[in-house]
């Protein structure tokens, strides 16, 4: 069981550490003090004010986290169905004179 917890902690550090302003030390503080382990939970903590209450999180860092999370959600690929429609549209328009 310890291996699973260690792997989950490692994955959380990697995931949260990709956001601006978040170090491994801050990730540990987030997970231990707020019991936050997913990006969705982190986003909720950033918006409900609980993230700001942690040592090391001021307005600027919380704002950077919010912006980093917003950037990640907008960078998600569209659904396969939407992509296939666009591809189909490109092909058909390329055939037209």
trRosetta pair geometry for C-beta under 8 A, 3 or more apart (Angstrom, degrees):
i j d omega theta_ij theta_ji phi_ij phi_ji
1 4 5.8 -53 -158 33 42 112
1 5 6.6 37 149 -15 71 104
2 5 5.8 -57 -150 39 36 109
2 6 6.1 35 153 -19 69 108
3 6 5.7 -55 -145 39 30 112
3 7 6.2 30 156 -19 65 107
4 7 5.7 -54 -145 37 30 110
4 8 6.3 31 154 -19 64 106
5 8 5.6 -53 -146 37 31 112
5 9 6.3 33 154 -19 65 106
6 9 5.7 -53 -147 37 30 112
6 10 6.3 33 152 -21 64 106
7 10 5.6 -52 -147 36 32 114
7 11 6.4 32 154 -18 64 105
8 11 5.8 -54 -147 37 31 111
8 12 6.4 32 153 -20 64 105
8 37 7.0 -6 167 -159 109 130
9 12 5.7 -53 -148 35 31 112
9 13 6.4 33 153 -20 64 104
9 31 6.9 140 -127 131 82 168
10 13 5.8 -54 -150 34 31 112
10 14 6.5 29 153 -16 64 106
11 14 5.7 -54 -148 38 33 111
11 15 6.1 30 155 -19 67 109
12 15 5.7 -57 -142 39 30 110
12 16 5.9 14 165 -4 68 111
12 27 6.3 153 128 178 91 116
12 31 5.7 80 135 -81 154 138
12 37 5.4 -76 -101 -149 133 71
13 16 6.5 -59 -134 47 23 98
13 17 5.5 27 164 -27 61 121
13 24 5.3 25 -154 -126 118 85
13 27 4.7 126 -114 113 66 159
13 28 7.5 11 -92 -54 105 74
14 17 5.8 -59 -135 37 19 115
14 18 7.1 29 159 -31 55 99
15 18 6.4 -57 -171 14 28 110
15 39 6.6 -113 160 -56 120 95
16 19 5.9 -47 -172 17 51 114
16 22 5.2 -102 152 142 89 149
16 26 7.9 -139 138 101 125 91
16 27 4.5 145 82 -113 134 107
16 30 6.7 -171 -153 59 163 151
16 39 7.8 -179 -85 -89 70 71
16 42 6.5 168 -110 -89 105 155
17 22 5.8 -137 -109 105 37 98
17 23 7.0 32 -124 -149 90 23
17 24 6.2 5 -92 -71 125 66
17 27 6.0 -44 -59 -51 83 141
18 68 7.9 162 114 178 71 126
19 22 4.7 41 75 15 97 129
19 42 7.9 -162 -23 147 163 152
19 64 7.6 127 158 131 92 87
19 65 5.7 46 157 -128 137 69
19 68 4.0 115 -150 128 87 153
19 69 6.8 3 -118 -54 129 71
19 72 7.8 -59 -93 -34 91 132
20 64 4.5 -102 98 170 110 113
20 65 7.3 -144 68 -76 73 43
20 67 7.4 -19 42 79 128 102
20 68 4.8 -171 19 -70 86 128
21 26 7.8 -28 138 56 68 171
21 60 7.8 -173 -113 124 152 81
21 61 4.6 -180 167 -140 142 83
21 64 4.3 94 -5 95 140 143
21 65 6.4 -96 70 -55 120 77
21 68 7.7 -150 28 -23 95 141
22 26 5.1 -128 -150 86 66 129
22 27 6.0 82 167 -61 106 84
22 30 7.8 -11 -145 -19 119 142
22 65 6.7 79 -50 -98 114 102
23 26 5.0 97 51 10 70 99
23 27 7.1 -123 102 -7 39 88
24 27 5.4 -49 -146 32 35 116
24 28 6.6 37 155 -19 65 101
25 28 5.9 -53 -155 33 30 111
25 29 6.6 30 148 -17 63 106
25 56 7.7 -166 113 -113 105 169
26 29 5.4 -52 -149 36 38 114
26 30 6.3 42 151 -22 68 102
26 54 7.8 106 -152 128 84 137
26 56 5.5 -144 -103 121 101 144
26 57 7.5 115 -148 -61 119 94
27 30 5.7 -53 -149 34 32 112
27 31 6.3 21 157 -12 66 108
28 31 6.0 -59 -143 42 29 104
28 32 5.8 16 164 -9 67 116
29 32 6.2 -62 -134 45 23 102
29 33 5.5 -7 178 8 64 120
29 54 5.6 121 142 -171 120 130
29 55 6.9 -113 -155 60 150 84
29 56 6.6 110 56 38 167 135
30 33 6.9 -63 -121 49 13 89
30 34 5.4 -36 -168 36 55 119
30 36 5.1 -61 161 60 95 116
30 42 6.9 20 180 -111 143 97
30 45 7.3 131 -153 103 102 165
30 51 7.3 4 -117 -123 103 88
30 54 6.8 -39 -85 -83 62 171
31 34 7.3 -50 -93 57 10 79
31 35 7.0 41 -173 -118 46 24
31 36 6.1 -107 -96 64 47 62
31 37 6.0 67 -125 -85 98 73
32 35 7.8 -3 -176 -68 11 53
33 54 6.0 135 84 -111 145 107
34 41 7.9 154 130 152 111 110
34 45 5.6 48 178 -120 153 144
34 50 5.8 120 -124 140 121 122
34 51 7.2 -4 -75 -87 163 60
34 54 7.0 -64 -38 -64 116 125
36 41 4.2 -178 -146 126 83 116
36 42 5.3 113 163 -76 132 63
36 45 5.3 -48 -85 -28 150 147
37 41 6.2 42 41 44 50 149
38 41 4.6 96 55 8 81 101
38 42 6.9 -141 97 -5 43 87
39 42 5.4 -53 -146 38 35 115
39 43 6.2 39 154 -23 66 103
39 69 6.4 158 -175 -129 101 102
39 72 7.0 -99 -160 98 149 152
40 43 5.7 -50 -149 33 30 112
40 44 6.6 32 151 -17 62 105
41 44 5.6 -53 -150 36 34 113
41 45 6.3 34 151 -19 66 106
42 45 5.6 -54 -147 38 32 112
42 46 6.3 35 152 -22 65 105
42 51 7.4 66 -164 -86 65 132
42 65 7.0 -118 160 176 109 123
42 69 6.8 -170 103 -87 106 134
43 46 5.6 -52 -148 33 32 113
43 47 6.4 18 157 -9 65 110
43 66 7.5 97 -137 -119 73 63
43 69 4.9 159 -93 178 100 158
44 47 6.0 -65 -147 44 29 102
44 48 5.8 10 164 -8 69 115
45 48 6.3 -59 -126 44 25 98
45 50 4.7 -79 -149 72 80 105
45 51 4.3 102 137 -50 95 95
46 51 4.7 -5 -90 14 50 152
46 62 5.6 157 -148 -164 85 86
46 65 5.1 -151 -106 104 136 119
46 66 5.0 175 151 -73 138 83
46 69 6.9 -177 28 6 157 148
47 66 7.2 106 -68 -109 77 114
49 52 5.3 -51 -161 34 58 117
49 53 6.8 64 146 -29 76 99
50 53 5.7 -49 -158 23 41 117
50 54 7.7 50 149 -29 62 93
51 54 6.1 -45 -168 13 42 113
51 57 5.4 -123 151 171 76 162
51 62 5.4 137 103 -116 117 103
51 65 6.8 -115 162 70 158 159
52 57 5.4 -137 -122 121 32 110
52 58 7.3 45 -146 -146 82 19
52 59 7.1 26 -126 -81 118 51
52 62 5.1 -18 -79 -63 87 151
53 57 7.5 8 46 70 27 119
54 57 4.7 56 69 14 91 123
56 61 7.2 -56 143 73 67 174
57 61 5.0 -125 -137 86 60 126
57 62 5.6 77 178 -58 103 90
58 61 5.5 92 48 15 64 99
58 62 7.0 -126 101 -3 30 94
59 62 5.9 -61 -146 40 28 108
59 63 6.1 28 157 -20 65 110
60 63 5.7 -57 -147 38 29 112
60 64 6.3 31 153 -21 64 105
61 64 5.5 -50 -147 34 34 113
61 65 6.5 37 151 -21 64 102
62 65 5.6 -52 -152 34 34 113
62 66 6.5 36 150 -20 65 103
63 66 5.6 -51 -148 35 34 113
63 67 6.3 30 154 -15 66 106
64 67 5.8 -55 -146 40 31 109
64 68 6.1 34 153 -21 65 108
65 68 5.6 -55 -146 38 29 113
65 69 6.3 28 156 -17 64 106
66 69 5.9 -58 -149 38 28 109
66 70 6.3 28 153 -19 64 107
67 70 5.5 -52 -144 37 33 112
67 71 6.3 36 154 -21 64 105
68 71 5.7 -53 -148 35 30 113
68 72 6.6 31 153 -20 63 103
69 72 5.7 -51 -149 32 34 112
69 73 6.6 28 156 -16 65 104
70 73 6.0 -57 -149 37 32 106
70 74 6.4 22 157 -11 66 109
71 74 6.0 -60 -144 41 30 103
71 75 6.1 26 158 -20 65 114
72 75 5.8 -62 -144 38 28 109
72 76 7.3 52 152 -46 60 86
73 76 6.0 -25 -163 -9 38 115
77 83 7.4 -4 171 -56 106 132
78 82 4.2 -78 147 78 126 135
78 83 5.7 153 80 -50 104 85
79 82 5.0 94 60 6 80 101
79 83 7.3 -151 95 -3 42 87
80 83 5.6 -58 -148 39 37 111
80 84 6.2 34 157 -21 70 106
81 84 6.0 -55 -147 35 29 108
81 85 6.6 32 153 -20 62 104
82 85 5.7 -53 -153 32 33 112
82 86 6.6 30 152 -16 65 104
83 86 5.7 -57 -152 37 35 109
83 87 6.3 35 152 -19 68 104
84 87 5.5 -49 -145 36 35 113
84 88 6.2 38 154 -21 65 105
85 88 5.7 -56 -150 37 30 112
85 89 6.4 31 152 -21 65 105
86 89 5.6 -53 -148 34 34 112
86 90 6.5 35 153 -20 65 102
87 90 5.7 -54 -153 33 33 111
87 91 6.5 31 153 -18 66 104
88 91 5.8 -53 -149 35 33 110
88 92 6.3 25 157 -14 66 108
89 92 6.0 -57 -144 40 30 105
89 93 6.1 23 159 -14 66 110
90 93 6.0 -61 -144 41 27 104
90 94 6.1 29 157 -24 64 110
91 94 5.8 -59 -149 33 28 111
91 95 6.7 24 156 -19 63 105
92 95 5.9 -56 -154 32 34 110
92 96 6.9 36 151 -25 64 102
93 96 5.7 -48 -151 25 40 114
